[in-house]
Amino acid sequence: MSNRLRSALVIGGAAFMFSLGSAQAAVTVIGGGAAQLCYEAADSGRNGREAIMSCNEALVGALSETDRAATLVNRGVIELSQGKINAAQDDFNAGIAINANLAEGYVDRGATLIAQRKYADAIRDINKGLALGAKQPQVAYFDRAIADEALGNLQAAYDDYRQALVIAPNFSLASDELKRFKVVEKPSGT
């Protein structure tokens, strides 16, 4: 690109919808039983009554602190997919209170903040999750892109959707969002 031209991003097609769903990341638990079933439900996107029951059963049982924090986050993922934003946020907060280094807890809490249209707060949480080494960083980049786009930061959103695809080339949520963007060249004086 020459010095006389700069690129600009525009969103093509329909206007950006703030109701875009964010993605969530489940947290692995050690061992089996109800905590494992809760993790599997959160990881696979199953969000039925049985999934929540598995999480609840695990949480009344004997779990290590690590598995208790993970199970709270996993239950939060299921609740978020059911549209239970406040319950999910409570579980993410509880999981983070037990394990402040639980990257997925921050990323997933960021998703609840997106749902509440608290985009700057969401970005802070997602950044913390990335800094802590989120196991599914493509989810974090995707969610951060949603928040950035909602704040009007189109370049940052575009970059994050692209980064999500660099990490996970088959991540259809990110590739679908990128289809709405168009890079156009503009003279640098405009």
VOVOLUM-761920 format. One record per residue (C-alpha): residue in one letter; chain; x, y, z; residue number from 1. Coordinates in nm, 3 decimals. Example, Ala and Ser with C-alpha at 12.3 -4.5 7.8 and 13.67 -1.06 7.14 Angstrom:
REM residues 2
+------+------+---------+---------+---------+-----+
| code | unit |      px |      py |      pz | pos |
+------+------+---------+---------+---------+-----+
|    a |    A |   1.230 |  -0.450 |   0.780 |   1 |
|    s |    A |   1.367 |  -0.106 |   0.714 |   2 |
+------+------+---------+---------+---------+-----+
REM end
This chain:
REM residues 190
+------+------+---------+---------+---------+-----+
| code | unit |      px |      py |      pz | pos |
+------+------+---------+---------+---------+-----+
|    m |    A |   0.000 |   0.000 |   0.000 |   1 |
|    s |    A |   0.142 |   0.337 |  -0.095 |   2 |
|    n |    A |   0.179 |   0.630 |   0.143 |   3 |
|    r |    A |  -0.098 |   0.811 |  -0.043 |   4 |
|    l |    A |  -0.355 |   0.544 |   0.033 |   5 |
|    r |    A |  -0.480 |   0.410 |   0.361 |   6 |
|    s |    A |  -0.716 |   0.126 |   0.426 |   7 |
|    a |    A |  -1.045 |   0.168 |   0.599 |   8 |
|    l |    A |  -1.290 |  -0.089 |   0.719 |   9 |
|    v |    A |  -1.655 |  -0.071 |   0.649 |  10 |
|    i |    A |  -1.923 |  -0.314 |   0.744 |  11 |
|    g |    A |  -2.117 |  -0.435 |   0.445 |  12 |
|    g |    A |  -2.473 |  -0.553 |   0.434 |  13 |
|    a |    A |  -2.705 |  -0.516 |   0.728 |  14 |
|    a |    A |  -2.614 |  -0.305 |   1.026 |  15 |
|    f |    A |  -2.425 |  -0.469 |   1.310 |  16 |
|    m |    A |  -2.665 |  -0.637 |   1.547 |  17 |
|    f |    A |  -2.576 |  -0.609 |   1.914 |  18 |
|    s |    A |  -2.760 |  -0.931 |   1.979 |  19 |
|    l |    A |  -2.478 |  -1.136 |   1.829 |  20 |
|    g |    A |  -2.409 |  -1.436 |   2.042 |  21 |
|    s |    A |  -2.069 |  -1.462 |   2.196 |  22 |
|    a |    A |  -1.879 |  -1.785 |   2.228 |  23 |
|    q |    A |  -1.790 |  -1.951 |   2.556 |  24 |
|    a |    A |  -1.512 |  -2.180 |   2.670 |  25 |
|    a |    A |  -1.555 |  -2.471 |   2.909 |  26 |
|    v |    A |  -1.296 |  -2.570 |   3.170 |  27 |
|    t |    A |  -1.163 |  -2.926 |   3.196 |  28 |
|    v |    A |  -1.207 |  -3.111 |   3.525 |  29 |
|    i |    A |  -0.999 |  -3.403 |   3.650 |  30 |
|    g |    A |  -1.168 |  -3.735 |   3.708 |  31 |
|    g |    A |  -1.519 |  -3.841 |   3.622 |  32 |
|    g |    A |  -1.863 |  -3.827 |   3.770 |  33 |
|    a |    A |  -2.103 |  -3.537 |   3.766 |  34 |
|    a |    A |  -1.828 |  -3.273 |   3.729 |  35 |
|    q |    A |  -1.708 |  -3.448 |   3.412 |  36 |
|    l |    A |  -2.065 |  -3.463 |   3.278 |  37 |
|    c |    A |  -2.104 |  -3.092 |   3.354 |  38 |
|    y |    A |  -1.782 |  -3.016 |   3.165 |  39 |
|    e |    A |  -1.887 |  -3.229 |   2.868 |  40 |
|    a |    A |  -2.224 |  -3.054 |   2.851 |  41 |
|    a |    A |  -2.062 |  -2.710 |   2.863 |  42 |
|    d |    A |  -1.795 |  -2.805 |   2.609 |  43 |
|    s |    A |  -2.041 |  -2.957 |   2.362 |  44 |
|    g |    A |  -2.304 |  -2.684 |   2.394 |  45 |
|    r |    A |  -2.566 |  -2.908 |   2.557 |  46 |
|    n |    A |  -2.774 |  -2.684 |   2.776 |  47 |
|    g |    A |  -3.069 |  -2.889 |   2.888 |  48 |
|    r |    A |  -3.199 |  -2.946 |   3.236 |  49 |
|    e |    A |  -2.984 |  -3.258 |   3.274 |  50 |
|    a |    A |  -2.669 |  -3.056 |   3.211 |  51 |
|    i |    A |  -2.746 |  -2.813 |   3.493 |  52 |
|    m |    A |  -2.843 |  -3.104 |   3.718 |  53 |
|    s |    A |  -2.501 |  -3.265 |   3.658 |  54 |
|    c |    A |  -2.329 |  -2.941 |   3.755 |  55 |
|    n |    A |  -2.545 |  -2.899 |   4.065 |  56 |
|    e |    A |  -2.479 |  -3.259 |   4.169 |  57 |
|    a |    A |  -2.106 |  -3.208 |   4.127 |  58 |
|    l |    A |  -2.108 |  -2.888 |   4.330 |  59 |
|    v |    A |  -2.273 |  -3.051 |   4.633 |  60 |
|    g |    A |  -2.015 |  -3.329 |   4.625 |  61 |
|    a |    A |  -1.653 |  -3.336 |   4.730 |  62 |
|    l |    A |  -1.445 |  -3.150 |   4.471 |  63 |
|    s |    A |  -1.097 |  -3.008 |   4.482 |  64 |
|    e |    A |  -1.088 |  -2.627 |   4.474 |  65 |
|    t |    A |  -0.963 |  -2.643 |   4.117 |  66 |
|    d |    A |  -1.252 |  -2.866 |   4.005 |  67 |
|    r |    A |  -1.507 |  -2.663 |   4.205 |  68 |
|    a |    A |  -1.396 |  -2.343 |   4.030 |  69 |
|    a |    A |  -1.402 |  -2.518 |   3.692 |  70 |
|    t |    A |  -1.746 |  -2.665 |   3.756 |  71 |
|    l |    A |  -1.886 |  -2.325 |   3.852 |  72 |
|    v |    A |  -1.752 |  -2.181 |   3.527 |  73 |
|    n |    A |  -1.891 |  -2.475 |   3.331 |  74 |
|    r |    A |  -2.233 |  -2.432 |   3.489 |  75 |
|    g |    A |  -2.208 |  -2.062 |   3.401 |  76 |
|    v |    A |  -2.140 |  -2.153 |   3.038 |  77 |
|    i |    A |  -2.456 |  -2.365 |   3.032 |  78 |
|    e |    A |  -2.659 |  -2.093 |   3.204 |  79 |
|    l |    A |  -2.531 |  -1.831 |   2.960 |  80 |
|    s |    A |  -2.638 |  -2.048 |   2.667 |  81 |
|    q |    A |  -2.983 |  -2.061 |   2.827 |  82 |
|    g |    A |  -2.994 |  -1.682 |   2.847 |  83 |
|    k |    A |  -2.957 |  -1.678 |   3.227 |  84 |
|    i |    A |  -2.708 |  -1.392 |   3.224 |  85 |
|    n |    A |  -2.714 |  -1.305 |   3.594 |  86 |
|    a |    A |  -2.689 |  -1.667 |   3.709 |  87 |
|    a |    A |  -2.400 |  -1.724 |   3.468 |  88 |
|    q |    A |  -2.221 |  -1.412 |   3.587 |  89 |
|    d |    A |  -2.267 |  -1.520 |   3.950 |  90 |
|    d |    A |  -2.108 |  -1.857 |   3.870 |  91 |
|    f |    A |  -1.819 |  -1.699 |   3.680 |  92 |
|    n |    A |  -1.760 |  -1.462 |   3.974 |  93 |
|    a |    A |  -1.769 |  -1.754 |   4.219 |  94 |
|    g |    A |  -1.527 |  -1.958 |   4.006 |  95 |
|    i |    A |  -1.287 |  -1.665 |   3.978 |  96 |
|    a |    A |  -1.313 |  -1.605 |   4.355 |  97 |
|    i |    A |  -1.188 |  -1.960 |   4.412 |  98 |
|    n |    A |  -0.923 |  -1.950 |   4.139 |  99 |
|    a |    A |  -0.821 |  -1.600 |   4.031 | 100 |
|    n |    A |  -0.602 |  -1.752 |   3.757 | 101 |
|    l |    A |  -0.887 |  -1.927 |   3.579 | 102 |
|    a |    A |  -0.856 |  -1.770 |   3.235 | 103 |
|    e |    A |  -1.183 |  -1.911 |   3.100 | 104 |
|    g |    A |  -1.371 |  -1.758 |   3.392 | 105 |
|    y |    A |  -1.265 |  -1.411 |   3.278 | 106 |
|    v |    A |  -1.333 |  -1.479 |   2.910 | 107 |
|    d |    A |  -1.677 |  -1.620 |   2.988 | 108 |
|    r |    A |  -1.758 |  -1.341 |   3.231 | 109 |
|    g |    A |  -1.667 |  -1.109 |   2.945 | 110 |
|    a |    A |  -1.943 |  -1.278 |   2.744 | 111 |
|    t |    A |  -2.197 |  -1.192 |   3.016 | 112 |
|    l |    A |  -2.077 |  -0.833 |   3.010 | 113 |
|    i |    A |  -2.128 |  -0.825 |   2.633 | 114 |
|    a |    A |  -2.483 |  -0.947 |   2.687 | 115 |
|    q |    A |  -2.530 |  -0.660 |   2.934 | 116 |
|    r |    A |  -2.382 |  -0.414 |   2.681 | 117 |
|    k |    A |  -2.090 |  -0.337 |   2.916 | 118 |
|    y |    A |  -1.840 |  -0.360 |   2.634 | 119 |
|    a |    A |  -1.539 |  -0.185 |   2.792 | 120 |
|    d |    A |  -1.570 |  -0.407 |   3.101 | 121 |
|    a |    A |  -1.600 |  -0.711 |   2.875 | 122 |
|    i |    A |  -1.279 |  -0.618 |   2.695 | 123 |
|    r |    A |  -1.093 |  -0.583 |   3.027 | 124 |
|    d |    A |  -1.205 |  -0.929 |   3.139 | 125 |
|    i |    A |  -1.130 |  -1.089 |   2.803 | 126 |
|    n |    A |  -0.784 |  -0.929 |   2.798 | 127 |
|    k |    A |  -0.719 |  -1.073 |   3.144 | 128 |
|    g |    A |  -0.830 |  -1.417 |   3.026 | 129 |
|    l |    A |  -0.595 |  -1.393 |   2.728 | 130 |
|    a |    A |  -0.309 |  -1.279 |   2.952 | 131 |
|    l |    A |  -0.372 |  -1.577 |   3.180 | 132 |
|    g |    A |  -0.347 |  -1.816 |   2.884 | 133 |
|    a |    A |  -0.703 |  -1.902 |   2.785 | 134 |
|    k |    A |  -0.708 |  -2.256 |   2.645 | 135 |
|    q |    A |  -0.938 |  -2.152 |   2.360 | 136 |
|    p |    A |  -0.800 |  -1.810 |   2.267 | 137 |
|    q |    A |  -1.005 |  -1.802 |   1.947 | 138 |
|    v |    A |  -1.315 |  -1.772 |   2.167 | 139 |
|    a |    A |  -1.160 |  -1.479 |   2.354 | 140 |
|    y |    A |  -1.062 |  -1.301 |   2.032 | 141 |
|    f |    A |  -1.408 |  -1.355 |   1.888 | 142 |
|    d |    A |  -1.581 |  -1.217 |   2.197 | 143 |
|    r |    A |  -1.344 |  -0.923 |   2.217 | 144 |
|    a |    A |  -1.417 |  -0.848 |   1.851 | 145 |
|    i |    A |  -1.788 |  -0.832 |   1.929 | 146 |
|    a |    A |  -1.723 |  -0.584 |   2.211 | 147 |
|    d |    A |  -1.486 |  -0.376 |   2.000 | 148 |
|    e |    A |  -1.733 |  -0.365 |   1.715 | 149 |
|    a |    A |  -2.010 |  -0.255 |   1.949 | 150 |
|    l |    A |  -1.785 |   0.030 |   2.066 | 151 |
|    g |    A |  -1.720 |   0.132 |   1.705 | 152 |
|    n |    A |  -1.359 |   0.008 |   1.702 | 153 |
|    l |    A |  -1.389 |  -0.159 |   1.362 | 154 |
|    q |    A |  -1.017 |  -0.207 |   1.302 | 155 |
|    a |    A |  -0.971 |  -0.381 |   1.638 | 156 |
|    a |    A |  -1.280 |  -0.596 |   1.575 | 157 |
|    y |    A |  -1.158 |  -0.693 |   1.229 | 158 |
|    d |    A |  -0.812 |  -0.779 |   1.363 | 159 |
|    d |    A |  -0.959 |  -0.996 |   1.641 | 160 |
|    y |    A |  -1.195 |  -1.185 |   1.409 | 161 |
|    r |    A |  -0.893 |  -1.252 |   1.185 | 162 |
|    q |    A |  -0.681 |  -1.361 |   1.483 | 163 |
|    a |    A |  -0.953 |  -1.605 |   1.588 | 164 |
|    l |    A |  -0.927 |  -1.760 |   1.241 | 165 |
|    v |    A |  -0.548 |  -1.773 |   1.253 | 166 |
|    i |    A |  -0.577 |  -1.978 |   1.571 | 167 |
|    a |    A |  -0.872 |  -2.190 |   1.454 | 168 |
|    p |    A |  -0.910 |  -2.176 |   1.074 | 169 |
|    n |    A |  -1.243 |  -2.361 |   1.083 | 170 |
|    f |    A |  -1.400 |  -2.128 |   1.344 | 171 |
|    s |    A |  -1.714 |  -2.049 |   1.147 | 172 |
|    l |    A |  -1.844 |  -1.784 |   1.388 | 173 |
|    a |    A |  -1.540 |  -1.566 |   1.312 | 174 |
|    s |    A |  -1.537 |  -1.635 |   0.939 | 175 |
|    d |    A |  -1.908 |  -1.550 |   0.919 | 176 |
|    e |    A |  -1.847 |  -1.215 |   1.092 | 177 |
|    l |    A |  -1.553 |  -1.131 |   0.866 | 178 |
|    k |    A |  -1.779 |  -1.167 |   0.561 | 179 |
|    r |    A |  -1.953 |  -0.848 |   0.670 | 180 |
|    f |    A |  -1.632 |  -0.643 |   0.649 | 181 |
|    k |    A |  -1.487 |  -0.487 |   0.340 | 182 |
|    v |    A |  -1.144 |  -0.329 |   0.320 | 183 |
|    v |    A |  -1.150 |  -0.023 |   0.098 | 184 |
|    e |    A |  -0.865 |   0.200 |  -0.010 | 185 |
|    k |    A |  -0.905 |   0.571 |   0.046 | 186 |
|    p |    A |  -0.675 |   0.857 |  -0.046 | 187 |
|    s |    A |  -0.483 |   0.956 |   0.268 | 188 |
|    g |    A |  -0.615 |   1.314 |   0.260 | 189 |
|    t |    A |  -0.979 |   1.215 |   0.320 | 190 |
+------+------+---------+---------+---------+-----+
REM end
